[in-house]
Amino acid sequence: MERTITQSTTPFKFVSMEWLNAHTLSLKLQPERPYPYRAGQYLALPLPASQKSMPFSIASKPTLVEGQKGNDHAAIEIQIGGVLPNSDLALDIAQFRSHWLHQQSLFLGPAAGDAYFRETNNPITVIAGGSGFSYAKSVVLEALSQPDTSSITLYWGAKSLADLYEHEAMMALSKQHPQFEYVPVVESLSSKSKAKAGDATKLHQGKLLDIFFANTSLKEEQDIYLCGRYQMVQTAYQQIVAINPELANRVHSDALPPQSVREKNHV
C-alpha cells in the first residue's frame, strides 16, 4: 500500500477527523502544495487497510488562502460514509488517525470528474441522496459564492433525520442566503425526530424523487446536479428529460454518459 500512496502526486497533512453521525466521518486535509480542483469533482482516496483506492467527492469548495507560503489552498474535506464497526472502512479510519497522530502525510492524485459546477445565471437545483450530499455541499457552497447566481435549491434525501448529518448547517445557510432553499426529505420520521427538526424546517417525508418532481417546475431553463445511488441518478435523469428534453445537457452527474452523447440522443 505504501508504494501506491507514494506514487500519487500531492502530499496532504491531516488537519482534523470528526464524526458527523454514527457512520459518517469528516476528514480534512491540508495540501502541502497547490491542489487545483473544481467544485463537484472527486478524488481517489487510498485506503490503507482495504488495500485499494475509492472515489470520494470533495465536500469543500476551492478556496485560496492568501499570505501562506507553500499552502496556497485551504484544507479540503472528504466525507466517508457507511462506516460500520469492525469493517474495512473502520480499520482504514483507524490507520488515518495513526497517520494524523504521527504527522505522516497522505499522497493523493489529481481531482477528477466532469460534473463540476458551471457558472451560470440559470436557477440551480441540486439533488443528493444520502452521502451524495458531500458532492452537493461543494456545488452549493461554490454557487453561493458566485455574485450572479439567481437561485439555488438543494433536495437532500435520506432514510431518517439522523442521516441528514448536516441538516442544521444547511438550515442555517438557508437563513443566511435568501437565494438558497434547502428541502430535506426523509423516508421515516418519528415524532421525536419531528420535534428535533423544529417547526421552521420544511422537512418532507417520502421518497426523494417523488418530493422533487412534486415541487419542481422543469419547464424553465436551469442547471441540475445529481448525486447518489446509480439507479436514482438514472431514474431522475430519464424523468427530467421526459418532461423537458431541452434539459438533457443541463443535468450534471458523473454517473451519466458524457453530454455530447446525451445531446445526440435528444436532438
N, C-alpha and C positions, 0 to 999 in steps of 0.2 A: 504493500500500500504506500510505503514511503516513496517508492520510485514513481508511482502515479502522481502523488502530490507535488514532488519537486519538479516534475516535467511541466507543470502548469506555469502560468505567466506572471501573476501578480501576487506578492506576499501581503497578507492581511493580519492585523493584530486583533485579538479578541477584545471587545470593549465591554460587552455585558451579555448575560444569559438570564432571561426572565420568563417564567411560566405565565401564559395569558389565560389559560384554564387548565383543567386536569390533564389534557392531552396535547396541548399546543405550546410550543416554546418559541420565544422571540430571541433570535441570535443576531447580535450587532457586531459588525466587523469594520475595522478601520483600514483602508488601503494604505500601504506604505509608499505608494507612488500613484499618480493619477490613474483612475479606473473609469474609463468612459462607458456610459450606458444610457439608454433611453427609458423613460417611464413605461412600464409594461413589459420589459424584457426579463429574461430569466438567466440563471447561471447553473452550471453543473457543480454540485456540491459533493466533494469526495467524502464518503462515509467510511471511516477507518475500520469499524467493527464489521460492517457489512461487506467490505472489500469491493465496493462499487461506487459509482457516482450517480446521483439522481438530480433531475432538473427541479429547481425551486425558483419561483418568481421572486424578484427583488421587490420587497414591500415598501421601500423608501423611494423618494423621487431624487433625481440628480440635483445635487446642491454643491456649489463651490464654496470652499472655506478660504477666505482671504487672509493673507498675512501669516500663513503657516507654511514654513519651508518643508518640502517633502510630503506634505499632506494637503494636496490641492482639492480633495473631495471629502465631504463629510462621510461619516460611517454609513454603511448600508445595512439594511435589516432583512433578514431571512426568517420566515415563519415556518417552523417544522410542525406539521400536524399529524394526528393519528399515532401519537407516541403511547404505546401500551407498556405496562410493567413487564420487565424481562424480555422485551422484544429487541430485535437488532437495532432499531432506532434508539431505544433507551440506552443500549450499550454505546452507540455512536455518540450520543449526547454526553455520556459519562467520560468518553475519551476527549471530547471537545472541552469539557470542563477541566480535565487534566492539562490539556494544552494551554488553556487560559491561565491556570494557576502557575504553570511553569513558563509562562510568557513565550510560548512557541508560536511561530507564525503558521498560518494556513495559506496554501498556494492555490489560487483559483484561476481558471481560464477566462477568456473574454465573455462578456454578456452576449446573448443570442436572442433570436425571436423577431418576427415581423409584425406582431400585433401591438406594437408600441403606440404611444399616444401621438395623435396627429393634431397639430394646431389648426383650429377651425373656428368659424363664427357660428357653426351649427349647434343646436342643442346636443348634449351628450347624455347617453344613457349607458350605465354600466350594470351588468347582471352577473352576480357572483354566487356560486353555490358552495357552501361550506368553506373549506380552506382556500378556495379560489379567491377569497377576499384579499389575500396578500397581493395578487395582481391588481385587483380593483383599487386597493388602497393607493398604490403607486400612481395609477391613472387619475384617480380623484384628486390627489394632492397636487399633481402636475397641472391638471385642468384648473384648479382653484388659483394657481399661481399665475395664470395667463390673464392679462387685462381684458381680452376681448371675448372670453367665454360667456355665452349668454345664459345657459342654464345647465346644471349637472344633476342627474338623478341616479342614485345608487339603489338597486334592489339587491339585498343580501339575504339569502335563504339558508336555513339550517334546520336540524331536527328540533332543537329546543333553544330557549333563550341563553342557556349556558354555553351553547356552541357559537353564539354571536359574541365572541370574546372581546371585541372592541365596540360593542353596542353603545356604551356610554360615551366613548370618544367620538363616535360618528354623530351621536345626538348633539354633543357639544359643538362639533364642527358645523352642523346644520344651523345652529343658532348664531354662530359667528359669521356665516356666509349666507346671505339671503338667497343667492342664486343656486344653493345646493340643497337638494331634497333627498333625505335618507328614508328608504322604505324597508324596514326589517320584516322578514317573513319567517315564521316558524311552523313546523308541521304539527307540533303538540304544544299546548300552553296550559299549564296548571294555574289555579287561582293564585297560588303563591308567586309564581313567575310573573303573572299579570300585574300583581301589586308591586313587585320589584321593578318592573319595566316603567311604571309611572303613568299617570293619566295623560301626560302631554305627548307621549310617543304614538306614532301611527303604526303600531305593531299589528301585523296581519297574521292570521292563522290559516294555513292551507299550503298548497304546492306553489313553489316559487314561480314557475312559468304561468300558472293559472292566474296568480295575482298580477304578474307583469302584463299579460295580454288583456286582462280586465280593466287595467288602469292606464294603459298607454295608447296614444294615437300614433299609428305608424304611417299616416298619410303625408306628414311633412318630412322634409329633408333633415336628416340627423345622423350622428355617428353613434354606433352601438358597439360596446366592448363586452365580450363574453368570456367567462372563465368558470370552470367547474368540471364535473364529470363529463367524459367524452360524449355520452349519449345525450345528456342535457344540452350541450352546445349544439349538437347536430339537430336536435328537435327544435330548439329555439330558432336556429338559422332558417330551417326549412319553413317554419310557420311565418317568420318575419317576411321572407321573400315571396311567400304565397299571398300575403296581404299587400305587399308593396315591392314588386320586382326591382324597382329603381334603387332599393337599399342594398342590393346584392353586394356591391363593392364598398358599402359603408359599414359593414359588420366586420369587426376585427377579432380574430381569435387564432392562436397558433394550432388549434385543433381542426381548423377548416382548410380547404385547398387554397392555394395562392389566389389572390384577387384576379389575376389575368385569366385563370381557368374559370372562375365564377362569372366573370364578365361575359365570356363566350357562351356559357350555359344559359344566360339570361338576356341575350340580345333579342 
